Amino acid sequence: MEIKGIDVEKVKAISNIKKEDNWVTDYRLDSFSKFEKLNMPSFGPKIDLDFSEIIYYKANERDEAIQNDWNNVLKPVVDELDELGVLESEKHLGGMGVQYESEVIYHKMLEELKEKKVVFTSIEMAMKKYPGLVKKYFGKIVNNGENKFAALNSAVFSGGSFIYIPPNTTLDRPLQSYFRINSKNMGQFERTLIIVDDNSSLHYIEGCTAPTYSESSLHAAVVEIYVGKNSHCRYSTIQNWAPNVYNLVTKRAMVDDNGSMEWIDGNIGSKVTMKYPCCVLKGDNSQGTCITISVASSGQEQDSGARMIHLGKNTKSNIISKSIARNGGNATYRGKVLINSGAEKSISNVKCDTLILDEISKSDTIPVNSCFNKSSSIEHEATVSKISEDNLFYLMSRGISRERAMELIVLGFLEKFREELPMEYAVELNQLIKRNL
């Protein structure tokens, strides 16, 4: 089944396919109304999309029961995911979900997590099984009229993850979702909602890929995370979209008293990326961290960064941005730090480093830092550099080739990001970086 183009009837059709309750259908229709009225972003890269040509929903076989055994998933799909390393990575996880095109096709979680009352399922299943919990948080952290692509996602969302970690619960292993676009002109609009209740912790990992086509694809996701009192959430992602994909994502976390949120965000591929993970530090003594890397090569614009909104007292935020531009690519840091008048004795540190590998690439740093009380402070540091010929010469004099020497310098530049990843994902990142140099 395939739905191409968008109008009111097609939004209703998606809701009908999923057999949704009226409140979900109404939310979709309200979001579509806002989508039609909102303008394209007034900042950042040019977005050249024909919304009538995008496929908003596609599923090869609609099955109400999401599979928990790879033997029950279509073999060509399994072979493809196995080649990407998805099946191997499952051995290190507490649970995994896989979305292929518009639907979650596989979901499995360790029995010990079920015994702890952890919920890890698709957003559609959560709406049916836990409607009260979903209604409490869904669309509350990211408003459906906030920007054009958040509105679009809210109208046509399909797939994505719902995670609920009960109070006083610690997970020893990460949970992971993997998203795959495999068709021309495909739009993927997953919706992720994560709730880490009081005195609990979670590490969630996300991976994304797509093959290369001449036609553009669209990935417009929305991620909402609630971090309870004394709780911790880490969200790690490495997105390796093909260079024909527009990657336009809204990600935001609300952090309560003494809570902490970490975004570990890697962007290697895509034609255009616009993504600024955000922490709203609502509670006193809450903390937010965002460590990002972006690699922009020929024909790519990586417009990424972070946003930290300080509302509670004694809050702390830390932004570390690493960008690499090569072969005419454009890597831009765009960030915002706001310390409210009531967020007394709060501290924010921002550090942006860019490595430009040739004479035709470009990098910009566009920060907006605002502090509205005298007891708080914001520190911002930015550097732009090129690979030193002296460093290359030194390594080459030790018998290392120029290409290998450049690779070592780049991997060293990204060390702060790599050390935050689990070992198997750090290895994957190394391979991705090598292929993109």
SEFI-907544 format. One record per residue (C-alpha): residue in one letter; x, y, z. Coordinates in steps of 0.25 Angstrom, whole numbers, plus 5000, padded with zeros to 4 digits. Last residue first. Layout:
% residues N
aXYZ...
***
This chain:
% residues 437
l514950455015n513450405015r513850255015k514850275027i513750345035l512750235033q513750135037n514150205050l512650225053e512450075053v513550055062a513050155072y511650085070e512249955075m513050015087p511850095092l511850235089e512350355098e513850335094r513450355079f512950495082k514150545089e515150475080l514550545067f515850635065g516650505067l515850435056v516150555047i517650545050l517750395048e517050405035m517950515030a519150425033r518550305026e518350385014r519750445014s520350305016i521050275030g522550245029r522850325042s523250445033m521850435028l521350465042y522250585044f521950635030l520450635033n520650705046d521450815039e520450825028s519450865038i518050815036k517150935035s516551015047v515251085051t515151105066a513951155075e513751175090h512551225097e512351245112i511051275118s510851325132s509751335143s509651425155k509351555148n508051505141f507451505127c508551435119s508451415104n509351345095v509051335080p510151255072i510351255057t511651185054d511951175039s512751065031k513151055017s513850965007i514651014995e516051025000d516150885006l516050805019i515250905028l515250855043t514250925051d514150935067c512950995075k513051005090v511851055098n511851055113s510551095121i510451125136s509251155145k509251235158e507851285156a506951235146g505751325149s506251435139n506351325128i507651265123l507551245108v508551175100k508351165085g509151095074r509451085059y510751015055t510951015040a511650905032n511650945017g512250845007g513250884996n514050754996r514250755011a513550815023i513750755037s512950805049k513050775064s512050835074i512150825089i510950885097n510950885112s509750925121k509550955136t508450985144n508551055158k507151105158g506151055147l505751115134h506951095126i506751075111m507851005104r507850985088a508750905080g509550905067s509250865053d509250925038q510050815031e509950855016q510450745006g510750764991s512150714993s512450675007a511950715021v512250635033s511450675046i511850645060t510950675072i511150665088c509950725095t509850725110g508750775119q508650785134s507550805145n507850875158d506450935159g505450875149k505150935135l506450915128v505850905114c506850825106c506850845091p507450765079y507650855067k507450785054m507450835040t508150745031v508250755016k508750665005s508850545016g510150475022i510950485034n510150545045g510550495059d509750535072i510050505086w508850575093e509050565108m507850595118s508050615133g507050615145n507250685158d505850755157d505150725144v505650725129m504850745117a505450685104r505350735090k505650685076t505150745063v505750675051l505950715036n506850615029y506650645014v507150515007n507850514994p509250505000a508950365006w508650375021n509650325031q509050365044i509850335057t508950345069s509150345084y508050385094r508450385108c507450395119h507650425134s506650435146n506650505159k505350565156g504750525143v505350535129y504250555118i504650535104e503950575091v504550535077v503950585064a504450525050a504450585036h505250505027l505050535013s505550475000s506050544988e506150474974s507450434968y507550314978t508550274988p508150164999a507650205012t508150195027c507750225041g508250185055e507650215068i508150185082y507450205095h508150195109l507150205120s507150245135s506150245147n505950325160d504650385155d504050345141v504850335128i503750365118i504150355103l503250385091t503750365077r502950395064e503450345051f503250425038q503950355027g503650415013m504050335001n504350404988k505150274983s504950154993n505850085003i505750175016r506250105028f506050135043y506750065054s506250075069q507150035080l507050005095p508250015103r508749915114d508849915129l507449985130t507150055143t505750065149n505350145162p504150205155p503650135142i504350145129y503350175118i503850165103f502950195091s503650175077g503450225063g502450175053s501650265044f501450415046v500550485035a499950605042s500950625054n502050605044l501550715035a501350805047a502750785052f503250805038k502550945037n502950995050e502351005064g500950975061n500950835065n501550875079v502750795083i502850775098k501350745099g501050675086f500950545093y501250555108k499850525116k499150475104v500250355103l500050315118g498550315117p498550245103y499450125108k499050005100k498450075087m499350195087a500550105091m500350015079e500350135070i501650195076s502350065074t502749985086f503749985099v503049985112v503849955124k503049885135k504249825142e503849685138k503749735124l505249775125e505649635130e504949575118l505849645108m505149735098k504749705083h504149785072y504149765057i503349825045v503149965050e502450035038s502650145029e503950105021y504549995029q504550025044v505349935053g505149925069m506249865078g506349835093g507349815104l508449825094h509849765091k509349645083e508449735075s509649795068e509849675060l508449685054v508649825050g510049815043l509649875030e509749745023d508849685033l507749795030e507849755015d507749605017v506549625027v505849715017p506049615006k505649505015l504249565019v504149555034n503649435041n504949375043w505449505049d504549475061n503849585069q502949625058i501949735059a500549675060e499549765052d500249725039r500149815027e501049765016n501949845007a501649975015k501750115009y501250245015y501550395011i502150374998i502650504993e502250564980s501250664984f502150724995d503150774984l504350794992d505550894990i505950935004k506951045004p507951045015g507751115028f506751225032s505351265029p504851125030m503651085021n502351165023l501251105032k499751115027e499750975021f500450915032k499450975042s498350905036f499050775035s499350785050d497850805053l497550685044r498550595051y498150635065d496650605061t497050465056v497850435069w496650485077n495650395069d496350265072e497350205061k497050085052k498450095046i497950095032n496850195036s497850295041i498650285029a497450305020k496950425029v498350495025k498050455010e496650515011v497150645017d498250665006i499650605003g500350544992k500650394990i500050284999e500550144996m500050005000
***
